Structure formats: C-alpha cells, structure tokens
Amino acid sequence: MWRMIKDFFCHFKLTSALYKKMFTIKERRRKQNVRKNLDKNGKNVLFSIYHDFTRGGIPFFFDMGTMLGIVREGRIISHDLDIDLGVMGYFGRQNEFVEKLSELGYKHVLRFVDSDNQVIEDSFSKLGIKFDVHYYRQEGDKMYCCICFRPPQKEFNYNEYEIVSLWCDTVTDMIDFPVYDASLPVPENYEKLLSQKYGENWRIPDKNWKYWLGPNATIVPNAIGKRVEIIDN
C-alpha cells in the first residue's frame, strides 16, 4: 500500500517535483547510512557468508561488484551498497534455498519475480547488510542469471521493472585472493568473468557503471519483473 501511495505522489503532476526532491535527499541519507554499516560490518558478513555457505555445501561465488572489489581493491568497493553472490544449482529450487539460508540465520528481505511468478533473484540481510543472490543457469559452456532493473531515464508503472540476462563463462576452480587481513576465494577465470561483466577496463574504477549496459548483458524483450516485499520473517 505504501509503495502505491508513493507511486501516486511521484507521478501526480502537482506533487511530482516536490516528491522527487524529497526522495533524492532521503535516498542520499539512506545510502550514507548503508555505507557506514558496510564499513563497520561488511568484512564480518563477507566471511560469515563464505563459512556458512561452504559448511552448508552451497555452490556459490562472490559476484558482480563484490568480486570486482575483492580482486581490484581487496575489500568491498568504497561506493558499493550491498554484497552480490552467484549461486549455482538452485534455479527452480529457490524456495528450498531460502529455507536453507533461514536455517543458517539469514533474513529473507526481498524477492523479484517475472510475470509468471518465476523467481528471478532473492535478497537477504545479516547485521543490517543486504546481499543479493543471483541464480545461475547453465547453457553449454556459458551460464547466465537474470536481474531486475530500472533505467533512471525511463518511467515505470507501479512495481514494474525490466529484466536483463547477464551471460558469462562457466565458473572454474577457485583461487584465494587477499581480502582485508585474510583471504577469500574467487573464480580462477576471474579476469575473463570481470571483462564479460564490466568490459576490458574493469581495473579502472567507474562509479557510474550500470550492470545492464555490460558487454554480455541482454535486455529480455517484453519481460516485466516485479518486487515482492518479504513481511513474515
């Protein structure tokens, strides 16, 4: 209901300008608080995920900006706001995965689905830090996941998102990379994966990068995603 009210004020001609200004201020403060918490607890959550997923036998890798931060900076990227994970073998078994993480003490906070209610991605939190889980599917020697997004220059109806598929080579064996004062595993073919996700200049920081514009990103035509808030937790 609250999101519907916000959507009304955002698109109503007489209130849209004021709403967008207030939203910008609120969003800036929110991001500052999220970033402070990541600086404080991000390291602990990264290592908790690694140890819990490893003990639980969950095939995963640190994905997207989190892999980039580990490889390039040895930490979570300074302008990032969450943690990204790629999970294999659980597409079509997402509810089973959610149950497994709940047993490990992680809170399920958000889900994105398509128009057929097929789960696209899930988000969880620990110590107030959100991490997004991307469910990968295998196709030949490639794999891909889907993510919902909203290009900032485009208007959307309430709770509608576009869907992009992100393709990359299959993850190979893992190798350890120094992170903070310890180490965490990343795929052995990390250079290839990062080039496919961020382009050949992935070593150069770019705060304005948009993952849906990546070299191997494909917008799914006529696909609509929607956000599902998780209340009973």
LUMTORFI-123375 format. One line per 10 residues: for each residue y, x, z of N, C-alpha, C, CB. Coordinates in Angstrom, 1 decimal, decimal comma. Atoms other than C-alpha are relative to their C-alpha. Glycine has a CB too. Layout:
<vexzas>
Y:X:Z:Y:X:Z:Y:X:Z:Y:X:Z  ...
</vexzas>
This chain:
<vexzas>
-1,2:0,8:0,0:0,0:0,0:0,0:1,3:0,9:0,0:0,0:-0,9:1,2  -1,2:-0,9:-0,1:2,5:2,8:1,0:0,2:0,7:-1,3:-0,2:1,0:1,1  -0,2:-0,7:1,3:1,9:4,6:-2,3:0,5:-1,0:-1,0:-1,3:0,6:-0,5  -0,5:1,0:0,9:2,6:1,3:-4,2:1,5:-0,2:0,3:-0,8:-1,3:0,1  -1,4:0,2:-0,4:5,9:0,9:-2,3:0,8:1,2:-0,5:0,2:-0,1:1,5  -0,7:-1,2:0,5:6,9:4,5:-3,1:0,1:0,0:-1,5:-0,8:1,3:0,4  0,0:0,0:1,4:6,0:4,0:-6,7:1,1:-1,0:-0,5:-1,4:-0,4:-0,6  -1,0:1,0:0,4:8,2:0,9:-6,9:1,4:0,6:0,1:-0,1:-1,3:0,9  -1,3:-0,5:-0,2:11,3:2,7:-5,4:0,2:1,2:-1,0:0,1:0,5:1,4  -0,2:-1,1:0,9:10,6:5,7:-7,7:0,4:-0,5:-1,4:-1,3:0,8:-0,1
-0,2:0,5:1,4:10,7:3,6:-10,9:1,1:-1,1:-0,1:-1,3:-0,5:-0,6  -1,0:1,0:0,0:13,2:0,9:-9,9:1,4:0,7:-0,3:0,1:-0,8:1,3  -1,2:-0,6:0,6:16,5:1,7:-11,8:1,0:0,3:1,1:0,6:-0,8:-1,0  -1,0:-0,1:-1,0:18,8:1,2:-8,8:-0,3:1,0:1,1:0,3:-1,3:0,6  0,4:-0,9:-1,1:16,8:3,4:-6,4:-0,6:1,3:-0,4:-0,9:-0,7:0,9  0,8:-1,2:0,4:15,0:6,0:-8,5:0,7:1,3:0,2:-0,3:-0,2:-1,5  -0,7:-1,3:-0,2:17,7:8,7:-8,4:0,0:0,4:1,4:1,4:-0,1:-0,6  -0,1:-0,3:-1,5:18,1:8,5:-4,6:-1,4:0,4:0,5:0,5:-1,2:0,8  1,4:-0,3:-0,5:14,3:8,4:-4,1:-0,4:1,4:-0,5:-0,9:-1,1:-0,6  0,5:-1,3:0,5:13,7:11,4:-6,3:0,7:1,2:0,7:0,3:0,1:-1,5
-0,7:-1,0:-0,8:16,4:13,4:-4,4:-0,6:0,1:1,4:1,5:-0,4:0,1  0,6:0,0:-1,4:14,9:12,4:-1,0:-1,4:0,6:-0,1:0,0:-1,4:0,6  1,4:-0,5:0,1:11,4:13,2:-2,3:0,0:1,5:-0,2:-0,7:-0,7:-1,2  -0,1:-1,5:0,2:12,5:16,7:-3,5:0,2:0,7:1,3:1,1:0,3:-1,0  -0,3:-0,6:-1,3:13,9:17,5:-0,1:-1,2:0,0:0,9:1,2:-0,7:0,7  1,1:0,1:-0,8:10,9:16,2:1,7:-1,2:0,9:-0,4:-0,5:-1,5:0,1  1,0:-0,8:0,5:8,5:17,9:-0,6:0,2:1,5:0,2:-0,2:-0,2:-1,5  -0,3:-1,4:-0,2:10,3:21,3:-0,2:-0,4:0,3:1,5:1,4:0,2:-0,2  0,3:-0,3:-1,4:9,9:21,0:3,6:-1,5:0,0:0,2:0,7:-1,1:0,9  1,4:0,0:-0,1:6,3:20,0:3,3:-0,7:1,2:-0,5:-0,6:-1,2:-0,8
0,6:-1,3:0,5:5,4:23,0:1,2:0,3:1,2:0,9:0,6:0,3:-1,4  -0,3:-1,1:-0,9:7,2:25,3:3,6:-0,9:0,0:1,2:1,5:-0,1:0,5  0,9:0,2:-1,2:5,1:23,9:6,5:-1,4:0,4:-0,4:0,1:-1,4:0,5  1,3:-0,4:0,5:1,9:24,2:4,4:-0,2:1,5:-0,1:-0,3:-0,7:-1,3  0,1:-1,4:0,2:2,7:27,7:3,5:-0,1:0,8:1,4:1,2:0,5:-0,8  0,0:-0,7:-1,4:3,4:28,7:7,2:-1,4:-0,1:0,6:1,0:-0,7:0,9  1,3:0,1:-0,5:0,0:27,3:8,1:-1,0:0,8:-0,7:-0,4:-1,5:-0,1  0,9:-0,9:0,8:-1,7:29,2:5,3:0,1:1,4:0,5:0,3:-0,1:-1,5  -0,2:-1,4:-0,5:-0,1:32,4:6,5:-0,7:0,2:1,4:1,5:0,3:0,1  0,6:-0,1:-1,3:-1,4:31,6:10,0:-1,5:-0,1:0,0:0,6:-1,1:0,9
1,5:0,3:-0,1:-4,9:30,2:9,4:-0,8:0,2:-1,3:-0,1:-1,4:0,4  0,7:-0,1:1,3:-5,7:30,9:5,7:-1,1:1,0:0,1:1,0:0,4:-1,0  1,1:-1,0:0,0:-7,7:34,0:6,4:-1,2:-0,5:0,7:0,5:1,3:0,7  1,2:0,5:-0,7:-9,9:32,3:9,0:-0,7:-1,1:-0,8:0,5:-0,6:1,4  0,6:1,1:0,8:-10,5:29,3:6,7:-0,8:0,6:-1,1:1,0:-1,0:-0,5  0,7:-0,7:1,1:-11,5:31,6:3,8:-1,3:0,5:0,5:0,9:1,1:-0,5  1,3:-0,6:-0,5:-14,1:33,4:5,9:-0,9:-1,0:0,6:0,3:1,1:1,0  0,8:1,1:-0,5:-15,3:30,2:7,5:-0,7:-0,7:-1,1:0,8:-1,0:0,8  0,6:0,6:1,2:-15,9:28,7:4,1:-1,2:0,9:-0,5:1,0:-0,2:-1,1  1,0:-0,9:0,5:-17,8:31,8:3,0:-1,2:0,0:0,8:0,6:1,4:-0,1
1,1:-0,1:-0,9:-20,0:32,0:6,0:-0,8:-1,3:0,1:0,4:0,4:1,4  0,6:1,4:-0,1:-20,7:28,2:6,3:-0,7:-0,3:-1,3:1,0:-1,0:0,3  0,6:0,3:1,3:-21,4:27,8:2,5:-1,2:0,9:-0,2:1,0:0,2:-1,1  1,2:-0,9:0,2:-23,7:30,9:2,5:-1,1:-0,4:0,8:0,5:1,4:0,3  1,1:0,5:-0,9:-25,7:29,7:5,5:-0,5:-1,3:-0,4:0,5:-0,1:1,4  0,5:1,3:0,5:-25,9:26,2:4,0:-0,6:0,0:-1,3:1,2:-0,9:0,0  0,7:-0,1:1,3:-27,3:27,5:0,7:0,8:-0,7:-1,1:-1,4:-0,5:0,1  -0,8:0,7:1,0:-24,4:26,1:-1,3:0,5:1,0:-1,0:1,3:-0,7:0,7  -0,4:-0,9:1,0:-23,9:27,9:-4,6:1,5:-0,2:-0,4:-0,8:-0,1:-1,3  -1,4:0,2:0,2:-20,1:28,4:-4,9:0,6:1,4:-0,3:0,6:-0,6:1,2
-0,8:-1,2:0,1:-17,4:30,9:-5,8:1,5:-0,4:0,2:-0,1:0,7:-1,4  -1,4:0,3:-0,1:-13,7:31,2:-5,0:0,6:-0,1:-1,4:0,7:1,1:0,9  -0,4:0,3:1,4:-12,0:29,7:-8,0:1,5:0,0:-0,1:-0,5:-1,4:-0,3  -1,4:0,2:0,3:-8,6:29,4:-9,7:0,9:1,1:0,7:0,4:-1,4:0,3  -0,9:-0,9:-0,7:-5,7:30,8:-7,7:-0,5:0,8:1,1:1,2:-0,8:0,4  0,6:-0,7:-1,1:-7,9:31,8:-4,8:-0,7:1,2:-0,5:-0,9:-0,9:0,8  0,6:-1,2:0,5:-10,0:34,1:-6,9:1,1:1,0:-0,5:-0,9:-0,4:-1,2  -1,1:-0,8:0,5:-6,8:35,4:-8,5:0,6:0,8:1,1:1,1:-0,8:-0,7  -0,6:-0,7:-1,1:-5,3:36,2:-5,1:-0,9:1,0:0,6:0,3:-1,1:1,1  0,9:-0,9:-0,5:-8,4:37,9:-3,9:0,0:1,3:-0,8:-1,4:-0,6:0,2
0,2:-1,1:0,9:-8,7:40,1:-6,9:1,4:0,8:-0,2:-0,4:-0,4:-1,4  -1,3:-0,6:0,4:-5,0:40,8:-7,6:0,8:0,5:1,3:0,9:-0,9:-0,7  -0,8:-0,3:-1,1:-3,5:40,8:-4,1:-0,8:0,3:1,3:1,0:-1,1:0,2  0,8:-0,2:-1,2:-6,4:41,0:-1,6:0,4:-1,0:1,1:0,2:1,4:0,5  -0,4:1,0:-1,0:-5,2:37,8:0,1:0,3:-1,3:-0,8:1,3:0,4:0,8  -0,4:1,2:0,6:-4,2:34,2:-0,6:1,4:0,2:-0,7:0,1:-1,2:1,0  -1,3:-0,2:0,7:-1,3:34,2:-3,2:1,1:-0,5:0,8:-0,1:-0,6:-1,4  -1,1:0,3:-0,9:2,0:34,1:-1,4:0,7:-1,4:-0,3:1,1:1,0:-0,1  -0,6:1,3:0,4:3,2:30,9:-3,3:-1,1:-1,1:-0,1:0,8:0,1:-1,2  1,1:1,0:0,1:-0,2:29,1:-3,2:0,1:-1,0:1,2:-1,4:0,6:-0,1
-0,1:1,0:-1,0:-0,6:25,9:-1,1:-1,4:-0,5:0,5:0,8:-1,2:-0,4  1,4:0,4:-0,4:-4,4:25,5:-0,9:-1,0:1,0:-0,4:-0,3:-1,4:-0,6  1,1:-0,9:0,4:-7,8:27,1:-1,5:-0,8:-0,8:-1,0:-0,8:0,4:1,2  0,8:0,6:1,0:-9,9:26,5:-4,6:-1,4:0,5:0,0:0,7:0,2:-1,4  1,5:-0,4:0,1:-13,7:26,5:-4,8:-0,6:-0,6:-1,2:-0,7:-0,4:1,3  0,8:0,5:1,0:-16,0:26,2:-7,7:-1,4:-0,2:0,6:0,0:0,9:-1,3  1,4:0,3:-0,5:-19,4:24,6:-6,8:-0,9:-0,4:-1,1:0,1:-1,2:1,1  1,0:0,2:1,1:-22,5:24,6:-9,0:-1,1:-0,8:0,6:-0,4:1,3:-0,6  1,2:0,7:-0,4:-25,4:22,2:-8,9:0,2:-1,3:0,7:-0,9:0,9:0,8  -0,3:1,2:-0,8:-23,7:19,3:-7,2:0,7:-1,1:-0,9:0,8:0,3:1,2
-0,5:1,0:0,8:-22,3:17,4:-10,2:-1,0:-1,2:-0,1:0,4:0,5:-1,4  0,9:1,1:-0,1:-23,8:13,9:-9,9:-0,6:-0,2:1,4:-1,2:0,2:-0,9  0,4:0,0:-1,4:-24,6:14,7:-6,2:1,1:0,2:0,9:-1,1:1,1:0,2  -1,2:-0,3:-0,8:-21,1:14,7:-4,9:0,0:-0,6:1,4:1,2:-0,5:-0,7  0,0:0,6:-1,4:-21,7:12,3:-2,0:-0,9:0,8:0,9:-0,5:-1,5:-0,2  0,9:-0,9:-0,8:-24,6:14,5:-0,9:0,8:1,2:0,5:-1,2:0,4:-0,8  -0,8:-1,1:-0,3:-22,2:17,4:-1,0:1,0:-0,3:1,2:0,7:0,6:-1,2  -1,0:0,4:-1,0:-19,6:15,6:1,1:-0,7:-0,2:1,4:0,6:-1,4:-0,4  0,7:0,1:-1,2:-22,2:14,7:3,7:-0,4:1,4:0,6:-1,3:-0,8:-0,2  0,4:-1,4:-0,5:-23,3:18,4:3,9:1,2:0,6:0,6:-0,5:0,8:-1,2
-1,2:-0,6:-0,6:-19,7:19,5:4,5:0,4:-0,6:1,3:1,1:0,0:-1,0  -0,4:0,7:-1,3:-19,1:16,8:7,1:-0,9:0,6:1,1:-0,2:-1,5:-0,2  0,9:-0,6:-1,0:-22,1:18,2:9,0:0,4:1,4:0,4:-1,5:0,0:-0,5  -0,5:-1,3:-0,3:-20,5:21,6:8,8:1,3:0,0:0,7:0,0:0,9:-1,3  -1,3:0,1:-0,7:-17,3:20,3:10,4:1,2:0,0:-0,9:0,1:1,1:0,9  -1,2:0,1:0,8:-15,1:19,9:7,4:0,4:-1,4:-0,2:-0,3:0,7:-1,4  -0,4:1,4:0,1:-13,0:16,8:7,0:0,3:-0,3:-1,5:1,3:-0,2:0,8  -0,2:0,4:1,4:-13,1:15,0:3,6:1,3:-0,8:0,0:-1,2:-0,9:-0,4  -1,3:0,6:-0,1:-9,5:14,0:2,9:0,5:-0,6:-1,3:1,0:1,1:0,4  -0,5:0,5:1,3:-9,2:13,2:-0,8:-1,0:0,1:-1,1:1,3:0,8:-0,5
1,0:0,0:1,1:-11,2:12,3:-3,9:0,8:-0,5:-1,3:-1,2:-0,9:0,3  -0,5:0,4:1,3:-10,3:12,0:-7,6:-1,2:-0,5:-0,8:0,8:1,1:-0,8  1,0:0,5:0,9:-12,4:9,8:-9,9:0,6:-0,4:-1,3:-0,7:-1,3:0,7  -0,4:0,5:1,3:-12,3:8,7:-13,5:-0,1:-1,5:-0,1:-0,8:0,6:-1,1  0,0:1,5:0,2:-12,1:5,1:-14,9:-1,3:-0,6:0,3:0,6:-0,4:-1,3  1,4:0,5:-0,3:-15,9:4,8:-14,4:-0,4:0,3:1,4:-1,0:0,6:-1,0  0,3:-0,4:-1,4:-15,6:5,9:-10,8:-0,9:1,2:0,1:-0,6:-1,1:0,7  0,8:-1,3:-0,1:-17,4:9,2:-11,6:0,9:1,0:0,7:-0,4:0,5:-1,5  -0,7:-1,0:-0,8:-16,3:11,8:-9,1:0,4:1,2:-0,8:-0,7:0,4:1,3  -0,5:-1,2:0,7:-14,1:14,5:-10,6:0,2:1,2:1,0:1,4:-0,3:-0,7
-0,2:-1,0:-0,9:-13,1:16,5:-7,6:0,2:-0,6:1,4:1,2:0,9:-0,3  -0,2:0,4:-1,3:-13,0:16,4:-3,8:0,8:1,0:0,8:-1,4:-0,2:0,8  -0,7:-0,9:-0,8:-10,7:17,9:-1,2:-0,4:-0,2:1,5:1,5:-0,3:-0,2  0,3:-0,1:-1,4:-11,4:18,9:2,4:1,0:0,7:0,7:-1,5:0,6:0,2  -1,0:-0,8:-0,7:-9,5:20,4:5,2:-0,7:0,6:1,3:1,2:-0,9:0,4  0,4:-0,6:-1,2:-10,0:22,7:8,1:1,2:0,7:0,6:-1,3:1,0:-0,2  -1,2:-0,5:-0,6:-7,3:23,8:10,6:1,2:-0,4:-0,7:-0,1:1,6:0,1  -1,2:0,5:0,7:-4,9:21,7:8,6:0,2:0,6:-1,4:1,2:0,3:0,8  -0,1:-0,6:1,3:-5,6:23,7:5,4:-0,9:-0,7:-1,0:-0,3:1,5:0,0  0,8:0,7:1,0:-6,7:21,8:2,3:-0,7:1,0:-1,0:0,9:-1,0:-0,8
0,6:-0,8:1,1:-9,3:23,2:-0,1:-0,6:-1,0:-1,0:-1,0:1,0:0,6  0,5:0,9:1,1:-10,2:21,6:-3,4:-1,3:0,5:-0,6:1,0:0,0:-1,2  1,3:-0,4:0,5:-13,8:21,6:-4,7:-0,1:-0,5:-1,4:-1,1:-0,6:0,9  0,1:0,3:1,5:-14,3:21,7:-8,5:-1,5:0,0:-0,3:0,8:0,9:-0,9  1,4:0,1:0,3:-17,8:20,5:-9,6:-0,3:0,5:-1,4:-0,5:-1,4:0,3  0,2:-0,6:1,3:-19,0:22,7:-12,4:-1,3:-0,5:-0,6:-0,1:1,5:0,1  1,2:0,4:0,8:-21,4:21,6:-15,2:-0,3:1,1:-1,0:0,3:-1,3:-0,7  0,4:-1,1:0,9:-23,4:24,0:-17,3:-0,2:-0,6:-1,4:-1,3:0,6:0,4  0,2:0,3:1,4:-23,4:23,8:-21,1:-0,2:1,2:-0,8:1,2:-0,9:-0,6  0,3:-1,2:0,7:-25,2:26,6:-22,9:0,4:1,2:0,9:0,8:0,1:-1,3
-0,4:-1,2:-0,8:-23,7:30,0:-21,8:1,4:-0,2:0,6:0,0:1,2:-0,8  -1,3:0,3:-0,6:-20,5:28,2:-20,6:-0,2:-1,0:1,1:1,0:-0,5:-1,1  0,0:1,1:-1,0:-19,6:26,0:-17,7:1,4:-0,5:0,0:-0,5:0,5:1,4  -1,4:0,6:-0,1:-16,7:23,6:-17,0:0,1:-0,9:1,1:0,3:-0,7:-1,3  -0,3:1,0:-1,0:-15,1:21,4:-14,4:1,1:-0,8:-0,6:0,3:0,6:1,4  -1,1:0,9:0,4:-12,6:18,6:-14,7:0,9:-0,1:1,2:-0,5:-1,4:-0,4  -1,0:0,1:-1,0:-9,4:18,3:-12,7:1,1:-1,1:-0,4:0,7:1,3:0,3  -1,1:0,9:0,3:-6,7:15,5:-12,5:1,3:0,7:0,2:-0,1:-1,2:1,0  -1,3:-0,6:-0,1:-3,1:16,4:-13,0:1,0:-0,9:-0,6:0,0:1,4:-0,8  -1,1:0,8:0,5:0,3:15,0:-13,7:1,1:1,0:-0,6:0,6:-0,9:1,1
-1,1:-0,8:0,5:2,7:16,9:-16,1:1,3:-0,6:0,5:0,0:0,0:-1,6  -1,2:0,5:-0,6:6,1:16,7:-14,4:1,0:-0,7:-0,9:0,7:1,2:0,6  -0,9:0,7:1,0:7,9:15,6:-17,6:-0,5:-1,3:-0,4:0,2:0,9:-1,2  0,6:1,3:0,4:5,7:12,5:-18,0:0,0:-1,0:1,1:-1,4:0,2:-0,6  0,1:1,1:-1,0:6,0:9,1:-16,3:-1,4:-0,6:0,0:1,0:-1,1:-0,4  1,3:0,6:-0,2:2,8:7,6:-14,9:0,1:-1,3:0,7:-0,9:1,0:0,7  0,1:1,2:-0,8:1,8:4,2:-13,7:-0,6:0,4:1,4:-0,9:-1,0:-0,7  0,5:-0,2:-1,4:0,8:3,9:-10,0:-1,4:0,6:0,0:0,1:-1,2:0,8  1,3:-0,6:-0,2:-2,1:6,2:-9,2:-0,8:0,3:-1,2:-0,8:-0,9:0,9  0,6:-0,4:1,2:-2,8:7,3:-12,7:0,2:1,5:-0,3:0,5:-0,8:-1,2
-0,1:-1,4:0,2:-3,5:10,9:-13,7:-0,7:0,3:-1,4:-0,7:0,8:1,1  0,7:-0,5:1,1:-4,5:12,8:-16,8:-1,2:0,8:0,5:0,9:0,8:-1,0  1,2:-0,8:-0,4:-7,8:14,7:-16,8:-0,1:1,2:-1,0:-1,3:-0,8:0,0  0,1:-1,2:0,8:-8,2:18,3:-18,1:-1,4:0,6:0,4:1,1:1,0:0,2  1,2:-0,7:-0,2:-11,5:20,1:-18,6:0,3:1,5:-0,1:-1,1:-0,4:-1,0  -0,2:-1,4:0,0:-11,5:23,8:-17,8:-1,3:0,8:-0,2:0,6:0,5:1,4  1,3:-0,7:0,5:-14,1:26,0:-19,6:0,1:1,5:0,4:-0,2:-0,2:-1,5  0,0:-1,5:-0,3:-15,2:29,5:-18,7:-1,5:0,4:-0,2:0,5:0,3:1,4  1,3:-0,6:0,1:-18,2:31,8:-19,0:-0,7:-0,3:1,3:0,1:1,5:-0,2  0,8:0,3:-1,2:-21,1:31,2:-16,6:0,3:1,1:1,0:-1,5:-0,1:-0,4
-0,2:-1,0:-1,1:-20,5:33,0:-13,2:-1,3:0,8:0,1:0,3:-0,7:1,3  1,1:-1,0:-0,1:-22,7:36,1:-12,9:-0,2:0,3:1,4:0,3:1,2:-0,9  0,2:-0,4:-1,4:-23,7:38,0:-9,8:1,4:0,3:0,6:-0,8:1,4:0,0  -1,2:-0,2:-0,7:-21,2:38,5:-7,1:0,2:1,5:0,4:0,0:-0,9:1,3  -0,3:-1,3:-0,5:-19,4:41,7:-6,0:1,1:-0,2:1,0:0,5:1,0:-1,2  -1,0:0,1:-1,1:-17,3:42,3:-2,9:1,3:0,6:-0,4:-0,6:0,7:1,3  -1,3:-0,4:0,2:-13,6:42,6:-3,0:0,7:0,1:1,4:0,8:-0,9:-1,0  -0,7:-0,1:-1,3:-11,3:43,8:-0,1:1,0:-1,2:0,1:0,7:1,3:0,1  -0,9:1,1:-0,3:-9,5:40,8:1,4:0,4:0,2:1,5:-0,8:-1,4:-0,2  -0,6:-0,2:-1,3:-7,2:41,2:4,4:-0,6:1,3:0,5:-0,2:-1,2:0,9
0,6:-1,2:-0,6:-9,1:43,6:6,7:-1,5:0,0:-0,2:0,4:0,2:1,4  1,5:0,1:0,2:-12,6:42,7:5,4:-0,3:-0,1:-1,5:-0,6:-1,2:0,8  0,3:0,1:1,4:-14,2:41,7:2,1:-0,6:-1,4:-0,3:-0,9:1,1:-0,6  0,6:1,3:0,4:-15,3:38,5:0,2:-0,5:0,2:-1,4:1,0:-1,1:0,1  0,6:-0,2:1,3:-17,4:38,1:-2,9:0,8:-0,8:-1,1:-1,5:-0,5:0,0  -0,5:0,7:1,2:-16,1:37,2:-6,4:-1,0:0,2:-1,1:1,5:0,5:-0,4  1,0:-0,2:1,1:-18,0:36,8:-9,6:0,2:1,4:-0,7:0,2:-1,1:-1,1  0,0:-1,3:0,6:-18,9:40,1:-11,2:0,8:0,0:-1,3:-1,4:0,5:-0,3  -0,8:0,1:1,2:-17,3:38,9:-14,5:1,4:-0,6:0,2:-0,8:-0,8:-1,0  -1,3:0,6:-0,3:-14,0:38,1:-12,8:1,1:0,2:-1,0:0,4:0,5:1,4
-1,0:-0,2:1,0:-11,9:39,7:-15,4:0,0:-1,0:-1,2:-0,1:1,5:-0,6  0,2:1,0:1,0:-13,3:37,5:-18,1:0,4:-1,4:0,4:-1,5:0,0:-0,5  -0,3:1,3:-0,5:-13,0:34,4:-16,0:1,5:-0,2:0,2:-0,8:-0,3:1,4  -1,5:0,1:-0,2:-9,4:35,1:-15,0:0,7:-0,1:-1,3:0,4:1,1:0,9  -0,6:0,0:1,3:-8,5:35,8:-18,6:-0,1:-1,4:-0,7:-0,6:1,0:-0,9  0,2:1,3:0,5:-10,0:32,4:-19,6:0,8:-1,1:0,7:-1,5:-0,3:0,0  -0,7:1,0:-0,7:-8,2:30,6:-16,9:1,5:0,2:0,0:-0,4:0,0:1,5  -1,4:-0,3:-0,1:-4,8:32,4:-16,9:0,5:0,8:-1,2:0,2:0,8:1,3  -0,5:-0,8:1,1:-4,6:34,4:-20,1:-0,1:1,5:0,3:1,4:-0,4:-0,3  0,1:-1,4:-0,1:-4,6:38,1:-20,7:0,9:0,7:1,0:0,1:0,7:-1,3
-1,0:-0,5:-0,9:-1,6:38,6:-18,5:-0,2:-0,5:1,5:1,4:-0,4:-0,4  0,3:0,6:-1,3:-3,3:37,3:-15,3:0,4:1,0:1,1:-1,4:-0,3:0,1  -0,4:-1,0:-1,0:-2,4:40,5:-13,5:1,5:-0,1:0,4:-0,3:1,4:-0,4  -1,4:0,1:-0,2:1,3:39,6:-13,7:0,3:-1,3:0,7:0,8:0,1:-1,3  -0,2:1,3:-0,7:2,4:37,0:-11,1:0,9:-0,9:-0,8:0,7:0,3:1,4  -0,8:1,0:0,7:3,8:33,8:-12,6:0,0:-1,3:0,9:-0,6:-0,3:-1,4  0,0:1,2:-0,9:4,9:31,1:-10,0:0,0:-1,3:-0,7:1,2:0,2:0,9  -0,2:1,2:0,8:5,5:28,6:-12,8:-1,3:-0,4:-0,8:1,2:0,1:-0,9  1,2:0,3:0,8:1,9:28,7:-14,2:-0,6:-1,3:0,3:-1,0:1,1:0,3  0,6:1,3:0,0:0,3:25,4:-15,0:-1,5:0,1:-0,5:0,8:-1,1:-0,8
1,4:-0,2:0,4:-3,5:25,4:-15,0:-0,5:-0,8:-1,2:-0,9:-0,3:1,2  0,4:0,8:1,1:-3,7:22,6:-17,5:0,5:0,5:-1,4:0,5:-1,4:0,2  -0,4:-0,7:1,2:-2,0:24,9:-20,0:-0,7:1,3:-0,3:1,5:0,2:0,0  0,8:-1,2:0,2:-4,6:27,6:-19,7:-0,6:0,2:-1,3:-1,0:0,1:1,1  0,6:-0,2:1,3:-6,3:29,2:-22,7:-1,2:-0,8:-0,3:-0,3:1,5:-0,1  1,2:0,7:0,2:-9,5:27,4:-22,2:0,0:-1,4:0,6:-1,2:0,7:0,6  -0,1:1,4:-0,5:-8,1:24,1:-20,9:0,1:-1,0:-1,1:1,3:-0,1:0,9  0,0:1,1:1,0:-8,7:20,9:-22,9:0,3:-1,3:0,7:-1,4:0,0:-0,7  -0,3:1,4:-0,6:-7,0:17,6:-22,1:-1,0:-1,0:-0,5:1,5:-0,4:-0,5  1,0:1,0:0,4:-9,6:14,9:-22,1:0,7:-1,2:-0,6:-0,9:-0,5:1,2
-0,8:1,1:0,6:-8,3:12,3:-24,6:-0,3:-1,4:0,5:-0,2:0,0:-1,5  0,1:1,4:-0,4:-7,7:8,7:-23,4:-0,7:-0,1:1,4:-0,8:-0,8:-1,0  0,6:0,1:-1,3:-9,1:9,6:-20,0:1,0:-0,2:1,1:-0,8:1,3:0,3  -0,9:0,3:-1,1:-7,5:8,3:-16,8:-0,7:0,2:1,3:0,6:-1,5:-0,1  0,5:-0,3:-1,4:-8,1:9,6:-13,3:0,8:-0,7:1,0:0,0:1,5:0,3  -0,7:0,7:-1,1:-7,2:8,0:-10,0:-0,3:0,7:1,3:-0,2:-1,5:0,0  0,1:-0,7:-1,3:-6,7:9,3:-6,5:-0,5:-1,0:1,0:1,4:0,5:0,5  0,6:0,9:-1,1:-8,8:7,9:-3,6:0,3:0,7:1,3:-1,5:-0,2:-0,3  -0,2:-0,5:-1,3:-7,5:8,5:-0,1:-1,2:-0,3:0,9:1,3:-0,7:0,6  1,1:0,2:-0,9:-10,2:9,0:2,4:0,6:-0,4:1,4:-0,9:1,3:0,1
-0,5:0,5:-1,2:-9,4:6,9:5,5:-0,9:0,1:1,2:0,4:-1,5:-0,1  0,9:0,0:-1,1:-12,5:6,6:7,6:-0,7:1,3:0,1:-1,1:-1,1:-0,2  0,5:-1,3:-0,2:-13,1:10,1:8,8:0,1:0,4:1,4:0,7:1,0:-0,9
</vexzas>
